[in-house]
């Protein structure tokens, strides 16, 4: 037999052995699935659009618990909301991912049954001080528990898999990671309350209760720098970008806390901030420290009279987005006020400081050389 033919036979044999091994593993996995181990909640796990919709309609509450505390997300006829955050609405896509994710929580392989080892997987009970899990419980319209799961660490294989177990079962599992469990109530909301990019901003006016005013503007849509207005001859911006920092303050407005407008009342000591855009949007902000905590309120409006259309025969603004139509701005106002009208917000301290800026915070005196 030629040596080349012998090598060929060896290669074919190795391929056949490998194929047989893979088939064997697949059959073993299928045998486990027949025994009901594929899904942790097999009664919920039929993944059709119809069943998913029915499941979503059947769930009325999601309870989240960890060693920092617990909270609930509740459904009413219109939306899901957080009672402890003044009934602020939670995005439906996040709710859907959790409910369907729990229902279709698919196992990969069983892990330890030893409670002493649960901590290594982040699966200690939620009242444990160390290595405790996050507990997710789905409650139906009749206040009955539909499913409950303890979610632990990501596995050593990466963020696509993690560890989980049922609260009253010591058996732990390696499962596919098909949903996230935000740890705090704020984390269940979108990353930002809203965004108005600085390329849209035309003017900023900060009016303090003592009459002090800061006025910042851009001359036109293509202008790169926001400029402080009405400065004395011997006064300069503290740096060339200080106006841009305020112009970017409405980019990605992230939340720290939320309260009802009925609980937080602004006084005459509030600072008023008005942002206007070239396309006709107006954002009015009140900023005040109330009972030792900084709060802001927002209101959106549209005004065709403040809109500054781009000249039809003007230069092309390379790299700048096209200006929104006024109809788009009107739609934006409705969407923004849906999240503004009933609530006040706490932001990061840096944001409150920006909204409370005074000229002395933003400027410096010119250096004057004194000659003998």
Buried (B, 14 or more C-beta within 10 A) or exposed (E): EEEEEEEEEEEEEEEEEEEEEEEEEEEEBEEBBEEEBBBBBEEBBBEEEEBBEEBBEBBBBBBBBBBEEEBBBBBEEEBBBBEEBBBBBBEEEBBBBBBBBBBBBBBBEEBBEEEEEBBBBBBBBBEEEEBBBBBBBBBBEEEEEBBBBBBBBEBEEEEEBBBBBBEEEEEBBBBBBBBBBBEEBBEBBEEEBBEBEBBBBBBBBBBBEEEEBBBBBBEEBBEEEBBBBEBEEEBBBEEEEBBBBBBBBBBEBBBBBBBEBEEBEBEEEBBBBBBBBBBBBBBBBBBBEBEEEBBBBBBBBBEEEBBBEBEEEEEEBEEEEEBBEBEBBBEBBEEBBEBBEBBBBBBEEEBBEBBBBBBEEBBEEEEEEEEE
